[in-house]
Amino acid sequence: MAKPVRLRRLAAEDIDAALDHYCSEAGHDVAARFIGAVGRAITRIGRHPHHGSLRFAYELEIPDLRCWPLTRFPYLVMYVERDTEIDVWRVLHTRRDIPSTLVDSDEQ
């Protein structure tokens, strides 16, 4: 059974910023495909949260932190599975310094 997925404020802001970028730089069709990719990733994470990579959990020593890549877009959905829901921390471009971004956002 799928768990509900909750986006933290920073994750929603990450999605909004990427959407604004795609709208202005690539057009509304690409932006719509981006939103579709986010939706599919969130659905997948809700159904199979244990499939995400633990790479950053080990690197940052944050237990259970997982990431899932968006299809055809250079973004990772960073999340933690809780007992009753999936907690999405961030949606980050793969060219960002993901470890320092996560550490900085965790301190906020």
N, C-alpha and C positions, 0 to 999 in steps of 0.2 A: 504494500500500500504506500502511495506517495505521501511524503510529508509536505506541509506548506512551506513556502520559501518566503523569507522576510528580507527585504533589502534595507540595509542601514542607510542613513542619510547620505553618507559619503559614496556609497555604491550608486544610489540614485543620481547623485551629482556627477559621478563619473560617466554614467550612461547619457545624461543630458548633455554634457560637454562633448562627448564623442558624436552624439546625434547632431549637435550644432555644427561641429566640424564637417561631418559628412554632408549635411545640407548645403553649407556654404562652399565647400571645395569640390564635392562630387555629385551633388544633386539629390533630389528627393527620392529617386529610385534606389540609389545606393543607401541612403539613410533608412529607407523602409526595409531593405535587405538586412541592414545592421540590426534593426529592432527585431526582425524575424529571427536572426541568429541568437540574439539575447534571449528571446522567448523560448526557443528550442533548447538552449543551454540550461535555462532555469527549470524547464520541464524535466530534462534529463537528470539534473542534479536532484530534483525532488523525488524522482523515482529510484535513482541509483546513486545516492550520495557517496558511497564507498568507492566508486570508480575513479574519483578525482585523484590527481597526483599529490603525494605528500612531500614533494621536493622542498617547498618552502617551510613546511613544518619542521623538517630536519635542519634546514639552513638557519632558521630563525629561532629554533627551539620553542615553537608555539604548538603545543599538542593538538593534533587533529585538524590543523589548518590544511585545507586542500585547495587545488585549483583545477579548473576545467577550461579548455580553450574554446573560443568561439569558432565556428566553422567559417572559413574564408575571410575572417577578420583577425587582425593581430592583437587580440585582447584575451585576457585571462579573467575568469570569474573566481574570486578568492572567497572561500566560505568555510564554515565549521558546521558539522552536523550536531544538533542538540537533541535532547530526548523527544521533543515534540515538533521541532521545526528545523529548517535549514537557515542558518544565519549568514547572509551574504555580506561580507565586509567591504569589498571593493571590486570594481571591474576596471582592470588596468591594462594599458597598452604594453605590449611585450618589450618595447624599446625603453620603457621607463626603468629606473632603478627600483625594481619591485621591492627588494628587501628594505631599503631605506624608506620608501614610501609607506610600507606597511608599519614599520616601527614608528614613523612620525605620526601616522593616523591613529595608531593604538594609544599614543600619548595624549591625544586630544580629548 
